[in-house]
Amino acid sequence: MAGALDGIRVLDLTVYQQGPHGAAMLADLGADVIKIEPPDTGDLGRVNGDAYFNYLNRGKRGIALDLKNEAGKEVFLRLADTADIFHNNLRPGVIDRLGLTYPVLSARNPRIIVNNATGWGHLGPDAEAQLGSFDGLAQARGGLQSVNVTLEAPQHGVPVPLADQVGGMISAYGMLAALYEREKSGMGQEVNSSLFGSQISLQGFGITNAMWTGKNPVPRGKKSSPRTGVYDTADGPIQLQGGAPDRWWPEFCQIMGFPDRAEGVYSKNALDAAWCEETYDIVAKVFLTATRDEWMARLSPKFHLAPVRNYLEVAKDPQAWANGYLVEVKAKDGTMKPTVGPPVHMSRTPTSVRSFAPDKGEHTDEILLESGFSEAEVVDFRARGAFGTEVAGAAAAGA
């Protein structure tokens, strides 16, 4: 069954994580995503391991092109004539130097959408300075590290690449919106997003509140909110999440066996730091008397809580498998290997992970031949170094 983006072709000139993740999301939706890699180095993200690279480049086909070579650029421009989207996350200035900007491509193909997923945005002094960027830098400058702090711990980065992953999602969001608008206007456009912008968007209401009040959030300690936080149980941690505690807190205290803690009104008691610390210690002591599963059986769904799972525990969660958040995909050796699946499901046009990442340049000839290149042209471009000197040399040696 065809995906929602069946028939959409994406030229994916991205590296590492933010860019590849956005393109992979489109591949999950059925788009034909062509991953373009330099023939010498490939995507530098390959050095980060098989799981990293295969997840971020799932469902794509691969072509090797030397875009610094005139023949390689000519091949790219002809492919762009057939493409719906050109997606890149290169440092500002690189696309200009390669001569692959939106004005150049749209003059040839007015329907093309060019998506630039940068580090700091396409405008302003940092764009002009062509600053490089990484996930940790965006977390720091975007404010995330400043709120990832408690009374017991200093400011530090989030131990998952939120800037890269959310940045990829936001770039996919922009590309989809541009595709929808093109159905009405018939015209492509240029779309810009960034790691920096993704972090500000992620914390939108917090940053808005700071601007309105002139105050930063106050760091919270482990014991500052007994109704919400992580508690240890007999066999591992569990997260208690309590909204509107004035309503449910009395019954919770009764069931847990400390009814005296329900005296008064929670929201007023919580203004007393000493009461919060004492109450936290009482709740913590009771949680240690049973396992996570036992507490879930006793308290859920009346109260909101969830076991704190590590990655290997998540990998065994039947809810994740039932919803396709975890799937198995056939690897090149024919074995089935688990991976994370699409987070969105559609009834008529299902999402799917069709394959793991391509080898560098794996589908070069296949893609060119189906894009209108003749076999003789492919041979000629190879001889002219369009696919890299090593490829051209190997072809000549075998002739």
C-alpha positions in Angstrom: 0.0 0.0 0.0 1.4 3.4 -1.0 2.4 5.9 1.6 1.0 9.5 1.9 4.0 10.9 0.1 4.2 8.3 -2.7 5.4 10.0 -5.8 7.3 12.7 -4.0 11.1 12.8 -4.7 13.5 14.3 -2.1 17.1 15.1 -2.8 18.8 14.7 0.6 22.1 16.4 0.9 22.4 16.2 4.6 24.9 15.0 7.2 25.0 13.8 10.8 21.5 14.0 12.5 19.2 17.0 12.2 19.0 16.9 8.4 19.0 13.1 7.9 16.3 12.7 10.5 13.9 15.2 8.8 14.4 13.4 5.5 13.9 10.0 7.0 10.5 11.1 8.4 9.5 11.9 4.8 10.7 8.4 3.7 8.5 6.9 6.5 5.6 8.6 4.8 6.4 7.0 1.4 8.6 9.7 -0.2 11.5 8.6 -2.5 14.4 10.0 -0.6 17.7 10.0 -2.5 20.6 10.4 -0.1 23.5 12.2 -1.8 26.9 11.7 -0.4 30.4 12.8 -1.4 32.2 9.8 -2.9 35.4 10.3 -0.8 34.1 10.8 2.8 30.4 10.0 2.6 28.1 11.4 5.3 30.4 12.0 8.3 27.7 10.6 10.4 28.7 7.1 9.3 31.5 7.2 11.9 29.0 7.2 14.7 28.0 3.6 14.3 25.6 1.3 12.4 22.6 1.9 14.6 23.0 5.7 14.4 23.4 5.8 10.7 20.8 3.2 9.8 18.1 4.8 11.9 18.7 8.3 10.6 18.9 7.2 7.0 16.2 4.5 6.9 14.1 4.1 3.8 16.4 6.0 1.5 18.3 5.2 -1.7 21.9 6.3 -2.1 23.9 8.1 -4.8 27.5 9.3 -4.7 28.1 12.7 -6.3 31.1 14.9 -6.3 29.4 18.4 -6.3 32.8 20.2 -6.6 33.2 18.5 -10.0 31.4 20.2 -12.9 30.1 16.9 -14.2 28.8 16.0 -10.7 27.0 19.3 -10.4 25.5 18.8 -13.9 24.1 15.4 -12.7 22.7 17.1 -9.6 21.0 19.8 -11.5 19.3 17.3 -13.8 18.1 15.4 -10.8 16.8 18.6 -9.3 14.7 19.0 -12.4 12.8 15.8 -11.4 12.7 16.6 -7.7 9.9 18.0 -5.4 12.3 18.9 -2.5 15.9 19.6 -2.1 16.8 19.2 1.6 20.1 20.2 3.1 21.6 21.1 6.5 24.9 22.4 5.3 26.6 25.4 7.0 25.4 28.8 5.6 27.4 29.7 2.6 28.2 26.2 1.3 25.1 26.0 -0.9 25.9 29.4 -2.3 29.5 28.3 -3.1 28.2 25.2 -4.8 25.7 27.3 -6.8 22.7 25.2 -5.7 20.6 28.0 -4.2 16.8 28.3 -4.4 16.9 31.0 -7.2 19.2 28.7 -9.3 17.1 25.6 -8.8 13.7 27.3 -9.1 14.7 28.9 -12.4 15.0 25.4 -13.8 12.1 23.8 -11.8 9.6 26.3 -10.4 7.8 23.6 -8.4 10.9 22.7 -6.3 11.0 23.3 -2.6 14.4 24.0 -1.1 14.7 23.3 2.6 17.6 24.7 4.6 18.0 23.2 8.1 20.8 25.3 9.6 22.2 25.7 13.0 21.3 29.3 13.9 18.9 30.4 11.2 19.4 31.9 7.7 19.3 35.5 8.8 21.3 37.7 11.2 25.0 38.0 12.1 25.6 34.3 12.8 24.3 33.4 9.3 26.6 36.0 7.8 29.5 34.7 9.8 28.6 31.2 8.6 28.9 29.8 12.1 28.9 26.0 12.5 26.7 24.3 15.1 26.1 21.2 17.1 23.3 19.8 19.2 24.9 20.7 22.5 25.6 24.3 21.4 22.0 24.8 20.5 20.8 23.3 23.8 23.1 25.8 25.6 22.3 28.9 23.6 18.6 28.1 23.2 18.1 28.0 27.0 17.5 24.3 27.5 20.5 23.7 29.6 19.6 26.6 31.9 16.4 24.8 33.0 17.9 21.3 33.1 19.0 22.0 36.7 17.9 21.1 40.2 18.9 22.3 43.7 21.2 19.3 43.8 22.7 19.5 40.4 24.2 22.3 38.2 23.1 23.2 34.7 23.9 20.6 32.2 22.8 19.3 28.7 20.0 16.9 28.2 21.6 13.4 27.6 19.6 12.9 24.3 20.1 15.0 21.2 16.9 17.1 21.5 18.1 19.9 19.3 19.0 17.6 16.4 15.9 15.4 16.7 13.4 18.2 17.3 15.2 20.2 14.6 14.7 17.4 12.1 11.0 17.2 13.0 10.5 20.9 12.5 12.2 20.8 9.2 9.9 18.0 8.1 7.0 20.1 9.3 8.1 22.9 7.1 8.6 20.8 4.0 5.1 19.2 4.4 3.5 22.6 4.7 5.3 23.8 1.6 4.1 20.7 -0.3 0.5 21.4 0.7 0.7 25.0 -0.3 2.2 24.0 -3.7 -1.0 22.0 -4.4 -2.8 25.4 -4.3 -0.3 27.7 -6.0 1.6 25.3 -8.2 4.9 27.0 -7.0 7.7 25.8 -4.8 9.4 28.0 -2.2 12.4 28.2 0.1 11.9 26.9 3.7 14.3 27.7 6.6 14.5 26.1 10.0 17.3 25.7 12.6 18.6 23.9 15.7 18.4 27.2 17.6 14.8 27.8 16.6 13.9 24.3 17.5 15.1 24.8 21.0 13.2 28.1 21.5 10.0 26.5 20.1 10.4 23.5 22.4 10.4 25.8 25.4 7.9 28.3 24.0 5.6 28.8 27.0 8.5 28.9 29.4 10.4 31.5 27.4 7.2 33.5 26.9 6.5 33.5 30.6 10.1 34.7 31.3 9.6 37.6 28.8 6.3 38.5 30.4 7.4 38.4 34.0 11.1 39.3 33.7 11.9 36.2 35.8 13.7 33.0 35.0 12.2 29.7 36.3 13.3 28.7 39.8 15.3 25.5 40.0 13.4 22.7 41.7 15.0 20.1 44.0 14.2 16.4 44.2 12.1 16.9 47.4 10.5 20.2 46.4 7.3 18.6 44.9 6.2 15.4 46.6 3.2 15.2 44.2 5.4 15.1 41.1 8.8 13.4 40.7 10.7 10.1 40.6 10.6 7.7 43.5 12.5 4.5 44.0 10.5 1.3 44.5 11.7 -2.2 45.5 12.9 -2.9 42.0 13.4 0.4 40.2 12.2 4.0 39.8 8.7 5.2 39.1 7.4 8.6 38.0 4.5 10.2 39.9 2.8 13.0 38.0 0.2 14.9 39.9 -1.8 17.7 38.4 -4.5 19.5 40.4 -3.4 17.9 43.7 -5.9 19.6 45.9 -8.5 17.1 44.4 -6.6 13.8 44.4 -4.0 14.2 47.1 -6.3 13.3 50.1 -7.3 9.9 48.5 -3.7 9.2 47.5 -2.5 9.8 51.1 -5.3 7.5 52.4 -4.4 4.6 50.0 -0.6 5.0 50.7 -1.2 4.9 54.4 -0.3 8.4 55.7 -3.7 10.1 56.0 -2.2 12.9 58.2 -0.4 14.3 55.2 -3.7 15.1 53.6 -4.7 17.6 56.3 -5.2 21.1 55.0 -5.0 22.1 51.4 -2.0 20.7 49.3 -1.4 23.9 47.3 -1.1 25.9 50.5 1.0 23.3 52.3 3.3 23.1 49.2 4.4 26.7 49.9 6.2 25.4 52.9 9.6 24.0 51.9 10.0 22.0 55.1 6.5 20.4 54.6 7.5 19.4 51.1 10.7 17.8 52.2 9.1 15.9 55.0 6.3 14.7 52.8 8.6 13.6 50.1 10.6 11.5 52.5 7.3 9.9 53.8 6.1 9.1 50.3 9.5 7.8 49.3 9.7 5.4 52.2 6.3 3.9 51.3 7.2 3.5 47.6 10.2 1.3 48.6 7.9 -1.3 50.1 6.6 -2.7 46.8 7.7 -3.1 43.2 6.9 -0.9 40.2 4.4 -3.3 38.8 2.7 -3.7 42.2 2.4 0.1 42.5 1.0 0.4 39.0 -1.6 -2.3 39.8 -2.6 -0.5 43.1 -2.6 3.1 41.9 -3.2 3.2 38.1 -5.3 4.5 36.4 -6.8 6.4 39.3 -3.5 8.3 39.8 -1.0 9.2 37.1 2.3 7.3 37.2 4.6 5.3 35.0 7.6 3.1 35.5 10.9 4.8 34.6 12.2 2.5 31.8 15.7 2.2 30.6 16.3 1.6 26.9 16.3 -2.2 27.0 13.1 -2.1 29.0 11.5 0.2 26.5 12.6 -2.4 23.8 10.4 -5.0 25.5 7.3 -2.8 26.1 4.3 -4.5 24.3 2.6 -1.1 24.0 5.5 0.1 21.8 5.4 -2.9 19.5 1.6 -2.9 19.3 1.6 0.7 18.0 4.5 0.2 15.6 6.8 2.5 17.6 9.2 -0.4 17.5 9.4 -2.5 14.4 11.6 -5.1 12.7 13.2 -4.4 9.3 15.1 -6.8 7.0 18.8 -6.1 7.0 21.1 -6.6 4.0 22.1 -10.0 5.3 18.5 -11.1 5.3 18.0 -11.1 9.0 15.3 -9.1 10.8 16.6 -6.4 13.0 14.6 -4.2 15.5 14.6 -0.4 15.1 12.4 2.5 16.1 9.4 3.0 13.8 7.4 6.0 12.7 5.5 7.8 15.5 2.6 8.6 13.3 0.1 6.1 11.7 -2.4 6.7 9.0 -5.3 4.5 8.1 -5.3 4.7 4.3 -1.6 5.6 3.5 0.4 3.8 6.2 3.8 4.8 7.4 6.6 2.3 7.3 10.4 1.7 7.6 11.0 0.1 4.2 14.7 -0.5 4.6 17.8 0.4 6.5 20.3 3.0 5.2 21.9 2.6 1.8 25.5 1.9 1.2 27.4 5.0 -0.1 26.3 5.4 -3.7 24.4 2.1 -3.7 21.7 3.2 -6.1 23.6 5.6 -8.3 23.1 3.9 -11.7 19.5 2.9 -10.8 18.5 6.4 -9.9 20.1 8.0 -12.9 18.6 5.6 -15.4 15.1 6.0 -14.1 15.6 9.8 -14.1 16.1 10.0 -17.9 19.9 9.5 -18.1 20.9 7.0 -20.9 23.4 4.3 -20.1 26.0 6.0 -22.3 25.5 9.3 -20.3 26.1 7.4 -17.1 29.3 5.9 -18.4 30.4 9.4 -19.6 29.6 11.1 -16.3 31.5 8.4 -14.5 34.5 8.8 -16.7 34.4 12.6 -16.0 34.5 12.0 -12.3 30.9 13.0 -11.5 30.8 10.1 -9.0 34.3 10.6 -7.6 37.8 9.9 -8.8 37.9 6.4 -7.1 34.7 5.4 -8.8 35.8 6.8 -12.2 39.2 5.0 -11.8 37.6 1.7 -10.9 35.3 1.9 -13.9 38.3 2.7 -16.2 40.3 -0.1 -14.8 37.5 -2.6 -15.5 37.0 -1.4 -19.0 
